[in-house]
Amino acid sequence: MIKLHDKYFKPFLSKAEIETAVKKVAHAVAADYKEEVPIFVGVLNGSFMFVSDVLKHYEHPCEVSFVKLSSYSGLTSTGIVETLLDVPENIEGRVVIILEDIIDTGRTLQKLVHLFANVNVKEFKIATLFYKPSVYNGEYTIDYVGMEIPDKFIVGYGLDYNELGRNLKEVYQLNQKHMINLVLFGKPGAGKGTQAEFLRDTYNLKHISTGDVFRYNIKNDTTLGQLAKSYMDKGDLVPDEVTIKMLQEEVEKNPDASGFIFDGFPRTTAQAEALDDFLDTKDMKINATIALDANDEVLIQRLLERGKVSGRPDDQDEDKIRNRFEEYNQKTAPLKQYYQAKGKFHSVDGIGAITDITERLKVVIDKL
């Protein structure tokens, strides 16, 4: 995906697909008017690439001129079409082929027809590279269409979002934000952190590790960090509302994320309920909880090997590892029931090559 201003756009049409559509228009016009010398009139700013490429593929005499209209602001049409560059002179008695980059509602097209209504041209035809039939009002005949497309906001190949994106060689469509919010479970050694990185990069998700968030707030002596530390110094558990507030700040720091991976929270049913309540305030929800399932004996050997490299004492003692597993089982059992009741719990085999595990996770996520 690419980012323009505050929006993300995903690939939609390749250079080859665009060229095919341009050739289609150029050859269709040539079939009708190769015995004439038509005037191609491009509609600025969006059609400049289209006009250029039509001329490259049009192998007969022709002329070119431009008009400039505007009806878009940001992602939406204003409904008011302004004329910024008027009809070219000396077109009476000539064949005029309008070259539009895109026709959607037809408001700009209506203005174009009115502009040429008082000029005594021999013939007046309309050609467009992209056409959105689902939203077009149908008032005027569109004579040449390069390609029909769905009603999606697109950029590239002359089309822009607030003036960015016109120079892109391919066409991208707005990535309508479909939030994917995940809770990732896994016993120590199950590879939760590694998989979270892959999911983060693949789906443009923000990985929120509760441990990392706590360390950041305490290290930077934030108000929440000071509050959390005051409980920890007394040997008390940090209240759920403090943790939720930290998570809220992390979510609000990342407005462009397509979703979040919550790692290390929730740990109890009460925390799961608190997380749901918080996400409700953001018009968000947990889409799925995914547990990386793995055989204890395999994980024990994996952790013992890791301990030789990391030097972590809790990865070097088999009894301590088994205690951690038991603690995990006790804490996650109620959570499993909570999310199963909502139809949001998924278990994925966490043993095997990293890439294989990633593919298993993607199978679950792509169905959400």
C-alpha positions, -999 to 999 in steps of 0.1 A, spaced: 0 0 0 9 36 -4 1 66 18 -10 100 4 -16 126 30 -37 109 57 -51 80 36 -38 46 25 -43 33 -10 -39 -2 -23 -30 -14 -58 -59 -16 -83 -48 -14 -119 -14 -22 -134 4 -3 -161 -4 -31 -186 -42 -29 -178 -42 9 -182 -24 7 -215 -49 -18 -228 -77 5 -219 -60 35 -235 -54 16 -267 -90 5 -268 -102 41 -268 -76 53 -293 -83 25 -318 -120 29 -315 -118 66 -323 -94 59 -351 -119 34 -366 -145 61 -368 -125 92 -376 -93 83 -394 -106 102 -425 -111 134 -404 -87 155 -383 -104 154 -349 -96 177 -321 -90 158 -288 -100 180 -259 -85 168 -226 -101 177 -193 -75 190 -168 -60 182 -145 -67 145 -143 -66 136 -180 -31 148 -190 -16 113 -189 -46 98 -207 -44 124 -234 -7 119 -239 -10 82 -243 -41 84 -265 -20 106 -289 8 80 -288 -15 53 -299 -35 74 -324 -18 70 -357 -37 95 -378 -37 134 -381 -53 151 -351 -51 182 -329 -52 186 -291 -65 212 -267 -77 213 -231 -104 226 -208 -102 227 -171 -130 220 -147 -131 212 -110 -157 195 -88 -136 175 -63 -123 184 -29 -104 156 -12 -123 123 -16 -157 137 -25 -174 157 -52 -185 192 -42 -214 190 -66 -204 224 -80 -184 223 -112 -163 253 -119 -148 263 -153 -112 272 -150 -101 270 -186 -127 276 -213 -134 260 -247 -106 263 -273 -111 287 -302 -116 277 -339 -134 244 -334 -165 252 -354 -172 226 -380 -147 202 -364 -150 168 -349 -144 172 -311 -135 142 -290 -137 149 -253 -111 129 -233 -121 125 -197 -100 106 -172 -130 93 -152 -168 97 -154 -187 89 -123 -218 109 -114 -218 129 -146 -218 164 -131 -186 174 -149 -198 158 -181 -230 178 -179 -209 210 -176 -188 199 -206 -218 194 -228 -231 228 -219 -197 244 -226 -198 230 -262 -236 234 -267 -232 269 -282 -203 260 -305 -213 247 -340 -191 216 -341 -195 190 -367 -196 161 -342 -192 160 -305 -181 127 -289 -172 117 -253 -144 93 -244 -134 83 -209 -106 61 -196 -125 50 -165 -163 48 -161 -184 41 -130 -217 29 -143 -232 23 -109 -232 60 -101 -236 76 -135 -268 95 -140 -271 84 -176 -280 118 -190 -256 117 -219 -242 89 -241 -206 80 -235 -192 70 -268 -159 54 -259 -151 37 -226 -117 23 -218 -127 4 -187 -157 1 -164 -148 2 -127 -166 0 -94 -175 31 -74 -142 33 -56 -120 64 -51 -89 60 -72 -56 78 -76 -27 75 -100 -22 80 -138 -33 116 -135 -59 112 -108 -52 127 -74 -60 129 -38 -56 166 -28 -31 169 -56 -9 139 -46 -7 107 -66 -10 121 -102 24 109 -112 19 73 -102 22 49 -132 -3 25 -117 -38 32 -103 -45 27 -66 -79 26 -48 -87 39 -14 -82 13 13 -115 15 30 -105 9 65 -117 -25 77 -102 -27 111 -87 -60 122 -82 -61 159 -66 -93 173 -57 -107 207 -28 -130 203 -23 -158 229 6 -182 232 26 -200 258 62 -189 264 83 -200 234 53 -203 211 67 -176 188 40 -150 196 64 -121 192 78 -133 159 43 -139 144 31 -105 157 58 -88 136 47 -106 104 11 -98 110 19 -62 118 38 -58 85 13 -78 64 -19 -62 75 -6 -27 86 -14 -35 122 0 -19 153 15 -45 177 7 -33 213 26 -54 238 15 -46 273 49 -52 287 65 -28 262 38 -2 270 44 -4 307 82 -2 302 78 29 280 56 47 304 78 39 334 110 47 316 97 80 304 82 89 337 48 96 322 18 103 345 5 68 338 39 54 343 42 71 377 8 58 387 16 22 376 49 23 394 33 35 426 13 3 427 42 -19 416 64 -5 443 39 -15 469 37 -50 454 1 -44 443 -13 -53 409 -18 -23 386 -55 -17 382 -71 -26 349 -82 10 343 -46 22 344 -36 -5 318 -66 3 297 -57 40 297 -22 31 285 -36 10 257 -60 38 248 -31 62 244 -13 37 221 -44 33 200 -48 71 197 -11 75 187 -17 53 156 -48 66 137 -35 53 104 -32 17 116 -56 -8 100 -60 -25 133 -42 -36 164 -26 -68 179 -31 -68 216 -3 -89 232 -3 -95 270 -37 -81 275 -64 -92 284 -53 -117 310 -86 -121 328 -123 -121 318 -127 -87 336 -99 -73 315 -115 -87 283 -147 -70 292 -129 -37 299 -111 -39 266 -144 -45 248 -159 -15 266 -130 7 256 -130 -4 219 -168 3 218 -161 39 226 -139 40 194 -164 22 173 -140 -8 172 -141 -44 184 -120 -75 188 -124 -95 156 -106 -126 167 -84 -141 194 -58 -165 182 -39 -189 203 -7 -204 191 -11 -240 202 20 -260 208 31 -292 226 46 -285 261 75 -308 256 85 -292 223 82 -257 238 103 -267 268 131 -279 246 128 -247 225 130 -225 257 159 -244 271 178 -238 239 168 -202 239 181 -199 275 215 -210 264 217 -179 241 196 -153 260 209 -161 295 174 -157 309 172 -177 341 135 -184 336 144 -201 303 171 -224 319 150 -241 346 125 -268 334 105 -266 366 101 -228 362 91 -233 326 64 -258 336 51 -234 363 48 -207 337 28 -231 314 5 -239 343 0 -202 351 -8 -196 314 -33 -225 313 -51 -212 344 -53 -176 332 -63 -183 296 -89 -210 302 -116 -184 313 -106 -161 284 -109 -190 259 -145 -196 272 -152 -158 270 -142 -155 234 -156 -189 224 -190 -177 235 -186 -148 211 -174 -170 183 -141 -152 182 -116 -178 195 -93 -196 171 -65 -220 177 -36 -223 153 -8 -250 153 23 -232 165 48 -259 157 67 -258 124 86 -234 102 79 -198 110 65 -192 75 42 -221 78 28 -208 110 23 -174 95 3 -189 66 -19 -207 91 -26 -174 109 -33 -157 76 -59 -183 67 -78 -173 99 -74 -135 95 -82 -134 58 -117 -149 66 -125 -121 91 
